[in-house]
Amino acid sequence: MKQSRSATEVMFLTIVSAVYIFLMAPIVLIVVLSLNSGEFLLFPIEGLSLRWFGELYASQQFIDAILTSLQVAGIATVVSGVLGTAAAIYCVRHAGRMRGVLRLFLMTPLLIPEILTAIALLFYMYQIGVGTSYSIGMQIGHIVITLPYVFMNVATSLFNFDDSVEEAARSLGASPVVTFRRVTLPLIKPGVITGCLFAFIISFDIFNISLLLKGVGTTTLPIQLFDYLRWDFDPTAAAVSAVSITMTLVAILILDRFVGLRSLRF
C-alpha cells in the first residue's frame, strides 16, 4: 500500500511539474529572447546582449505607452477597489433576496467576451456625445472589466467574516465609520489587496478595450507592442515583454514586503 501511494504521489508531482514547466516556459523564453544579440526575434539566440533594452529606453513611443498603461491601470485599480468593496459589502449584507441577481450583474463583464463589451461601450460613448476624444471610454472600460475581480475577492472575505467582532466594537462605543476603518477593513484586507492586484494586472494588459476606446494620440503598452510587431520583428518586443514581467514581479515582491503574501490566504 505504501509503495502504491508513493508511486501515486510521484506521478502527481510529475504531472504538476510538467504543467508548471509548460506554463512558465513562454515567460522564460521571452526573457531569454530579450537578451539576444541578434537582429531578429529567433531562438536559439545568437549571443547575450542588453542592446535591445537600450533600444526600448530610447524609444519615446514605448516609454509613453508604459506611462499611459500605468496611469490607466492605477486609476482603474483605485476606482474598482472602492466600488468593488462597497458593492461586495452591500451584496453580502444588505441585498437580501436580490443578492443572486446583483452578484450575476456585477460578474457579467467576466461572462461576456471583452470585444463585445468594448463595442457596446464604444456605441454608448458616442451615443451620449462623449466619444473617445479624451479616452474617458477607455478608462470606464478598464473599470468595468476590473471591478468584478475586486468584488469577487472582497465578497469571499465577507462570507467568512465574523459579525460578532463588529458588534463588540459598536458595543464599546465605536461609530460605524470607526468600526469599518479599524475592524472591518483590516479583516477583509486580504480580499481587497488581492482584488486590487488582479485589477491592476488585468487593466495593464487589456487590449480590446484599449484598442476600440482609446482617444486620439493615446496608446497603451499592449497596443504599441501590437503595432510594433506588425512592421518589426526584432528583440525589442521581447525587451518590452520582459520589462512588463519584471514590473509584475516587483509588484508582488512589494506586496510581500509590506503586506505579506500569507495575509492573502483566507
N, C-alpha and C positions, 0 to 999 in steps of 0.2 A: 504494500500500500504506500509506503514512504517513497519507494523508487518511482511508482506511478505518479505520485503527487509532485515529486521533484521534476520529473520529465514534463509534466503539465506546466509547471512554473517556468521552466526553461523555454518551452515553446511560447508561452505567453510573453515572456520578456523579449524573445526574439522577434515576435510579431510587432510588439510595441516599439522596439528599437528600429525595426525596418520602417515602420510608419513615420517615426520621428526623423529618420535619415532622409526619407523621401520628401517630407515637408520642408526640412531645413536645407536640403541640397541646393535649391534655386537661390536661396538667400546667400549661402556661402559662395556659390558660383558668381553671383553679381559682384560681391566684394572682391573676389579674385580678379574678375574681368576689369574692375575699375583700376587695378594696379598694372594692367597690361601696358607694355611699352610700344606695342604695335599700333598700326594706324586704323585697324578695324576691330569691331566687336566680335572676336572669334576666340574659340577655345580649342586646343590649349593655347596659352598666352605665349608671346614671343620673349618676354622678359618682364622684370619688375620696374615700375616707374611711377612717380607721382605727378607726371606731366598733365594728366587729364583732370586732376583736381585743380591744378593751376589754370587750365582752360575754363573750368567751371567758375572759379572765383573771378576770372577775368571777364566772364560773360555777364553783363549787366542785366540781360533779359532773364537769366536763371536766378540771379540774386533777387530781382524784383518779384519774380514768381514765388520764390520761397517766402519772402516777407509778406506777400499778399496771402498766401496759404496760411501762414502763421496767424495773421490778423483775423482772417475769416474764421479759422478754426478756434481761435481764442474767444471771439465774440459768441460763436455758436455754442461753445462749451459753457460759458458763463450763463447765457440765456437759457439753454437747455437744462443746466444744473438747477437754476431757480425754478423754472416752470415744471420740470420733471419731478423735482422734490415736492413742490406744492400739489401737483396732480396726484402723486402717489399717496400723500397724506390724506387728501380728500377721498380718493378712491377706496383706500383701505378702511378708513374710519367713519366716513360720513356718507358714502354713496348709497348704502343700503341695497335695495333691490336693483338699482341701476349700476351696480358695481361691474357686473359682467359686460354690459353694453359699453360702459365707459372704458373699461380695460381694452375691449376689442377696438374701440375707436382710436385710442391712443397708440395701439400696436399696429394699426393699419399701414402706416408707412413702411413697415418691415414686410408686409404681406404683398404689397403692390410693387411691381417692377419699378426700379428707380427711374427709368426712362419715361414711364407713364406719368409718374409724379412730376418730373421736370416739365413735360409737355403741358400738363394741367396747370402748373404754376405759371408757365410762360403765357398761356392764353389768359389766365386770370389777371396777371400783372398788366398786360396790355388792355384788357377789358376795363380795368379801373383807372387806366391812364398813367400808371407808374412806368411801365416798360422796363427796360434793362439799362437805362442811361446811367444810373448810379449803383448798379449791382445790388439794389435792395432785394430784388427777386432771388439772386443767388444766395444772399445771406439768409433770407427766410427759408429757402430750400434746404440749406445746411441745418438750420434749426429744426425743421420738420423731420428730417431724416435722423438726426441725432437724439432728439427728445425721447423716443421710446427706449433707448439704451439706459438713460438716467432713470426714467420711470420704472423700468423693469427691475433694476438693481435696488433702488430705494424701496420699492414695494416689497421685494423679497426680505429686506431688513425689517420692515414694519410688520410683516406677518409673523416674524419670530420675536417681536418686541413685547416686553412685559409691562403692561399698563400700570401695574402697581407702583413702579418706580416714579412715574409722573404723579400719581395720586399722592405719594408720600411727599414729593416736593411741594405740591399745591397745599397739602395739609400743614406744611411748615411755613406757609405764608408767601411762597414764590408766586409771582404773577405768571400768566400764560406765556408772555414773552421770555421771561427769565427761565421758566421751566423748559421751553423749547431750546433756548440757547445753551443752557448749562446741563440739561439732562437728555432731552430727546435727540438733539443734533449730534452730540458726541457718541450716542449709542447707535445711531444709524449712519455714522461717518463712513464705515466700510462700503455701504451701498452707494453713498454719494460720491466717494472717491472713485470707486470702480466705474460707475456710470459716466462720470466726467472724463475719466481716462479713455473709455471706449468712445465717447463723443468726440474727443479731440482727435483721436487716431482716425476714426471714420471720416470726420469732416476734412481732415488734412488730405485724405486720399480720394475723396469723391470726384468723379469725373463727369458723369452725365449731367448732374445738376449744374455744375460749374460751366460746362460747355454750352448749354442752352440758355442759361440765365445770367451769364457774366455781362458786365457792362462793357462799353466801348473802351478799349485800351486796358482792360483788366484781364489778367491772365494768372491762373493758379499754376502750381507746380505740375500737377498731372497733365494739364492742357499744354503747357510749354514743353514738357517732355514728349508728349504725343506729336506735337508739331515738329519737334526737332528730329524725331526718328523717321518722319516722312521724307526727309531730304538727306539726313546724315546718319551714318551707322558706325561712328567711332566710339571709343570707350567713355566719352563724356557723359553719355546717357547712363552708363554703369556707375560713374562717379556720382551723378545726381542721386541715383538709387541708393548708393552706399551712404551718402550723407543723410538721406531720409531714414534709412535703417538705423544709423547712428543716433539721430535725434530721438527716435522711438526708444532706443536702449537707454539714452541719457534720461529721458522722462521716467522710465521705470526705475532707474538707479536713484534718481532724486526722490521718487515716491518711497522707495525702500529706505532711504536715508532719513527722511524727515517724518514719515508716517509708519513705515514698516509693512512689508507685504503680508506679514502674519495677521495684521489687523483687517485684511480684506477677506478673511475666511469667516463664513457665517457659522 
